[in-house]
């Protein structure tokens, strides 16, 4: 029985792995909703075949093929407008990420996600109850705004509350759940396509509330990011969160030393950081905010221009138009591909720490390049050879392999990398810029694909072969490893004024945590334990460290 003066345990008494588990539940639900919301609408596409006058329409599935939906919104025969209704969601997501960029740091991780979830709920209600095209347009934009806020915030929250050994696995797992949400909605759409009527499209839209309710009931009681708390002067709360996440007492030397390291990084960044209006000016002793921002956003750019959303939105169309399969077989192969895609994304969870972010991005991109190269060759010969059907059919295996190649690396790492590479004061802005980059390039790729498929034929695939080839030397030369390093290790790395080209620095590209960081952490913990730099209740007493001490490190 708890005594009258005994303090109630925070987070229902959960600590360590169990507390991290529930943060992961919230973040994974957020990303599952992201995948579901992307898949609930599809991209219709119109193709004019050579020497034909009649317009042939292929559809990827989703609510837009429901006859009742088309009639209610006056979209029968209006493929271009229907496509715009779908695409406007990406624009909403872009501006949602910009909102996270502007106010996310002030609100914190939890409040941002709660606001984004509530905005998505409003958008879901507007869509599921829609009886006019303007209402559906507004609903799509509003949902996009909420999703943009959430997708810019959830990976940061997970990153900043996870232990070093779990951080990469958990964020990658969230992207696996993104694919799970995408697969789920495909099967829901498929099942309700046999029902017809309003329920065939209203139910899949309303089903998003399952995810929203989970977020509403988990996020409020979970811990705020301890790094955000320290950055906003709430150190007592931060050390309580750190002690719960680490399952250690508040006055444990490891907990206090972590708080010390985070506090120093925050103070150093504030004293030496660059204002936004000066970010393009060279400074000798800055913390390389622009370089880190570009690396994070660049990973999202490469994800999109690696060709994934050609497949995600248009795969049945690709199979029917480029390969020559029947519509029924294309739909079946698309469903089967979704399952294999999910399995490959699960493999990434096992590889992310062993192979590292840098290694997986390079391997994933090289494999994507190889797949597109073979696809281009096979489709070229399918048009020029008497055995064209056989060549085209052979390309299907490489389309499947492409999804697997993307799933093991470029699916999840571009969402993880910006949260690791950016400093704490820049982390919200860096992740938001990366997320906005993802959504605007997503929109561009998806909009150009119908034109490319229609006009270029097999030559369309040359474009994506080249883009993946170009990305390989960029990843190899400029991207440092972030696996098996604390977030504060990355700050220390950039304070050392490293070269732009990383391949000559073994510490920058090593998959293992560099020895100097391990030694430094052990020394800090030892000094903290011996120096009594904390009060008996765990509150940090003297967390500052001299600039000379850090410079020596």
Secondary structure, 3 states (H helix, E strand, C coil): CCCCCCCCCHHHHCCHHHHHHHHHHHHHHHHHHHHHHHHHCCCCEEECCCCCCCCEEECCCCHHHCHHHHHHCCCCCCHHHHHHHHHHHHHHHHHHHHHHHHHHHHHCHHHHHHHHHHHHHHHHHHHHCCCCHHHHHHHHHHHHHHHHHHHHHHHHHHHHHCCHHHHHHHHHHHHHHHHHHHHHHHHHHHHHCCCCCCHHHHHHHHCHHHHHHHHHHHHCCCCCCHHHHHHCCCHHHHHHHHHHHHCCCCCCHHHHHHHHHHHHHHHHHHHHCCCHHHCCCCCCCCCCHHHHHHHHHHHHHHHHCCCHHHHHHHHHHHHHHHHCCCHHHHHHHHHHHHHHHHHHHHHHHHHHHHHCHHHHHHHHHHHHHHHHHHHHHHHHHHHHCCCHHHHHHHHHHHHHHHHHHHHCCCCCHHHHHHHHHCCHHHHHHHHHHHHHHHHHHHHHHHHHHHHHHHHHHHHHHHHHHHHHHHHHHHHHHHCCCCCCCCHHHHHHHHHCCCCCCCCCCHHHHCCCCCHHHHHHHHHHHHHHHHHCCECCCCCECCCCCCHHHHHHC
